[in-house]
Amino acid sequence: MIKEIIDFFQDDEGKAFYQQLPADVININNIEKLLKQYPEKPIRQLLTLKKLQKQASNRIKESTNFIFTIKGVQQSSSTLLAEYHSKKMEHFETVADLCCGNGIDLHHIAVGKKQVWAVDFDKETLLAAKYNNSKHKNIKYLKIIAQDFTKKVEAIFIDPDRRSGKRRLVEAEDLSPSLSEVLEMQKITPNILVKLSPAMDYKNLYISVDHSWEFISENGELKEILLCLGMFAQKRNKAVLLPKKVELIANNEKIDVSKIKKYLLEPDVAIIRAGMVQDLGALFNANLIDEHLALLTF
């Protein structure tokens, strides 16, 4: 699908034709009509792309400028998350995006870098990433599994494959690469950011090296847990609330339980997942209403 679309977009005529196609779902009769009217054009592939771009439009700015695989839409970072990942990597000149997918994170991470390596094992996925990042001349693409990457870089961003068919994977060793394989990559560089599922049971993971966790929500929905290694690691965990860019650092505060006062507050899900409800309460001079409930009163 991806190669046919890229070939079709080589000239302005192909792009203009694509812009005229309907963005909304159309019925079978209309599809058949288009197929008969334009037998030389990849109609089915173009309509699929329209559908995928629409699915991505609520998360990814200018999604109509990108091409996607089905899996790529499912796992791609939103623009807000990609910008956040890029900000964390801004001080490194040579970096790698392993399991780069359709290249949405790559699109932001590559800005201002001396050298960027983009790695994915799926041919179509890598073609999409290359198309989406054609303006960046500092990226080299490798069709290999992440575990085989050996280039010397200062930092790595990796989003391990978290899907098997329609099933989402949340166990650390079920990912591809597995978490233990990711930790082995510290032989290349100690500085690694690992994007993990928000459903992962991070508390039961054994990680022998210095690390910290970031819990990132977007518009009130927990989107990811970010494992920070090397120079990315901080002494304390953090909750990050996007798009407001509010950050709360864990202080292990303890607050009292009391009767309900004038106001009730349910913290953002990132704060709850990070176990920082009492840290937030301490900032507001608030109390818990129950030691087992994530509700504050003040």
C-alpha positions in Angstrom: 0.0 0.0 0.0 2.6 2.6 1.0 4.9 2.2 -2.0 1.9 2.6 -4.4 0.8 5.8 -2.5 4.4 7.3 -2.5 4.7 6.5 -6.2 1.4 8.2 -6.9 2.4 11.3 -5.0 5.5 11.8 -7.0 3.9 14.5 -9.1 1.5 17.4 -8.4 -1.3 15.8 -10.5 -1.4 12.7 -8.2 -1.5 14.9 -5.1 -4.2 17.1 -6.6 -6.3 14.1 -7.4 -5.9 12.8 -3.8 -7.1 16.1 -2.4 -10.4 15.8 -4.4 -11.2 12.4 -2.9 -13.8 12.5 -0.1 -12.4 12.4 3.4 -15.5 10.8 4.9 -16.4 7.1 4.6 -18.2 6.5 1.3 -20.3 3.5 0.4 -19.4 0.5 -1.7 -21.3 1.9 -4.7 -19.2 5.0 -4.7 -16.0 3.0 -4.3 -16.9 0.8 -7.3 -17.7 3.9 -9.3 -14.3 5.4 -8.6 -12.6 2.1 -9.4 -14.3 2.0 -12.8 -13.7 5.7 -13.5 -10.0 5.6 -12.6 -8.7 2.0 -13.2 -5.1 3.2 -13.5 -5.1 4.8 -10.0 -4.6 3.1 -6.6 -8.1 4.0 -5.4 -8.4 1.5 -2.6 -5.1 2.5 -1.1 -5.9 6.2 -1.4 -9.2 5.8 0.3 -7.6 3.8 3.1 -5.1 6.6 3.6 -7.9 9.1 3.8 -9.5 7.0 6.6 -6.2 6.7 8.5 -5.5 10.4 8.3 -8.9 11.2 9.6 -8.4 8.7 12.5 -5.1 10.5 13.3 -6.4 14.1 12.9 -7.5 14.5 16.6 -4.0 13.6 17.8 -1.6 14.6 15.1 -1.3 18.1 13.7 -1.4 18.3 9.9 -2.1 14.6 9.7 -3.1 15.1 6.0 0.5 15.7 5.2 1.6 12.3 6.6 1.0 8.8 5.3 0.2 6.0 7.7 0.1 2.3 8.0 -2.8 0.8 10.0 -0.5 -0.2 12.8 1.3 3.2 12.6 -1.9 5.1 13.4 -2.6 2.8 16.4 0.8 3.3 18.0 2.0 6.7 16.8 2.6 9.4 19.4 0.3 12.4 19.3 1.9 15.7 18.3 2.0 16.8 22.0 3.8 13.7 23.1 6.2 13.8 20.2 7.1 17.4 21.0 7.6 16.4 24.7 9.9 13.5 23.7 11.8 15.8 21.4 12.3 18.4 24.2 13.9 15.8 26.4 16.4 14.9 23.7 17.2 18.4 22.5 20.7 18.5 24.1 22.0 15.4 22.2 23.5 15.7 18.7 23.5 12.1 17.6 20.4 10.1 18.4 18.5 7.0 17.3 14.7 6.4 17.1 14.3 2.6 17.4 11.0 1.1 16.3 10.4 4.5 14.7 7.0 3.5 13.2 5.6 6.0 10.8 8.0 8.6 12.1 5.9 11.0 14.1 8.3 11.2 17.0 11.1 11.2 14.5 9.6 14.2 12.8 10.2 16.2 16.0 13.3 14.5 17.4 15.3 15.0 14.2 15.1 18.8 14.4 18.6 20.4 14.9 20.4 17.1 15.2 23.8 16.3 13.6 22.9 12.7 12.9 19.7 10.6 13.5 19.2 6.9 12.9 15.7 5.6 12.2 15.2 1.9 12.7 12.2 -0.3 12.0 11.9 -3.9 10.7 8.8 -3.4 8.7 9.5 -2.3 5.1 6.2 -0.4 4.6 6.5 1.3 8.0 10.0 2.5 7.2 8.9 3.8 3.8 6.2 5.8 5.5 8.7 7.2 8.0 11.0 8.2 5.2 8.3 9.9 3.3 7.0 11.8 6.4 10.5 13.0 7.2 11.7 13.8 3.7 12.6 17.4 4.7 15.1 16.1 7.2 18.5 15.4 5.5 20.1 14.2 8.7 18.3 10.9 9.0 19.6 7.5 8.0 17.2 4.6 7.8 17.9 1.0 8.7 15.5 -1.9 8.1 16.6 -4.1 11.0 15.2 -5.2 14.4 16.0 -2.7 17.2 18.1 -5.4 18.9 20.6 -5.4 16.0 21.3 -1.6 16.1 24.9 -1.0 16.9 25.7 2.5 15.8 27.3 4.8 18.3 24.9 7.5 19.4 24.5 9.8 22.4 20.9 8.9 23.1 18.1 6.5 22.1 14.4 6.9 22.0 12.5 3.6 21.7 8.8 2.8 21.5 8.8 -1.1 21.6 6.1 -2.8 19.6 3.1 -3.2 22.0 0.7 -5.0 19.7 0.3 -8.6 18.5 -2.5 -8.6 15.9 -5.4 -6.9 17.6 -4.1 -7.6 21.1 -2.3 -5.0 23.2 0.8 -6.2 25.1 1.4 -4.9 28.6 4.0 -7.3 30.0 7.5 -6.0 29.8 9.0 -9.2 28.4 6.2 -9.6 25.7 7.3 -6.3 24.0 9.4 -6.3 20.9 12.1 -5.7 21.9 11.5 -6.8 25.4 12.5 -4.6 28.3 15.5 -6.7 29.1 16.7 -6.4 25.5 16.2 -2.6 25.7 18.3 -2.5 28.9 21.1 -4.3 27.0 21.2 -1.3 24.6 23.0 0.6 27.4 26.1 -0.9 25.9 25.6 1.6 23.1 24.6 4.5 25.3 23.3 4.8 28.9 20.9 7.5 27.8 17.6 5.9 26.8 14.0 6.9 26.8 11.5 4.0 26.7 7.9 4.6 25.9 5.7 2.0 27.7 2.0 1.2 28.0 0.1 3.2 30.7 -1.3 -0.2 31.7 2.1 -1.7 32.5 2.7 -2.8 36.1 5.9 -0.8 36.5 6.2 -1.4 40.3 7.0 -5.0 39.8 9.7 -4.5 37.2 13.3 -5.0 38.4 15.7 -2.5 36.8 19.2 -2.6 38.2 20.5 0.7 36.8 19.5 4.2 37.9 16.2 5.2 36.4 13.1 7.2 37.0 9.5 7.1 35.7 7.3 9.7 34.1 3.6 9.4 33.9 2.2 11.5 31.0 -1.4 12.4 30.4 -3.0 14.3 27.6 -6.3 16.0 28.1 -6.9 14.0 31.2 -6.1 10.6 29.7 -3.0 8.7 30.7 -1.1 8.1 27.5 2.2 6.6 28.5 4.7 5.7 31.1 8.2 6.9 30.2 11.2 5.0 31.5 14.1 7.3 31.8 17.7 6.0 31.9 21.1 7.5 32.1 21.1 11.3 31.9 17.3 11.2 31.5 16.9 9.7 34.9 16.0 12.0 37.8 16.2 11.3 41.5 12.4 11.3 41.7 9.4 10.3 39.6 7.3 12.8 37.8 3.7 13.3 36.6 3.3 15.4 33.4 0.0 16.9 32.4 -0.3 17.9 28.7 -1.2 20.2 27.0 -0.8 22.5 30.1 2.7 21.3 30.6 2.1 21.0 34.4 4.7 18.8 36.1 4.6 17.4 39.6 7.7 15.9 41.2 7.3 13.1 43.8 8.2 14.2 47.3 6.6 11.3 49.2 4.4 13.7 51.2 1.9 12.4 53.8 -1.3 14.3 54.5 -4.2 13.6 56.9 -7.6 12.1 56.3 -10.5 14.4 57.2 -14.2 15.0 56.6 -15.2 16.5 53.3 -14.7 20.3 53.4 -15.9 22.9 50.9 -14.2 21.5 47.8 -13.5 18.1 46.4 -10.7 17.4 43.9 -10.0 14.3 41.9 -6.4 14.6 40.6 -5.4 14.0 37.1 -5.0 10.3 36.2 -1.2 10.8 35.7 -0.9 11.9 39.3 -3.0 9.0 40.5 -1.0 6.5 38.5 2.2 7.9 39.8 1.1 7.6 43.4 1.4 11.3 43.9 -2.0 12.2 45.2 -0.7 13.2 48.6 2.1 15.2 47.0 -0.6 17.2 45.2 -2.6 17.5 48.4 0.4 18.9 50.3 0.6 21.7 47.7 -3.0 22.7 48.3 -3.0 22.1 52.0 -5.7 19.5 51.3 -6.7 16.3 53.0 -7.7 12.9 51.8 -11.3 11.9 52.4 -10.3 8.3 52.7 -6.9 6.7 52.7 -8.0 4.3 49.9 -9.5 6.9 47.6 -7.7 9.3 45.3 -9.9 12.3 46.3 -8.8 15.4 48.0 -10.7 17.9 50.0 -9.9 21.5 51.0 
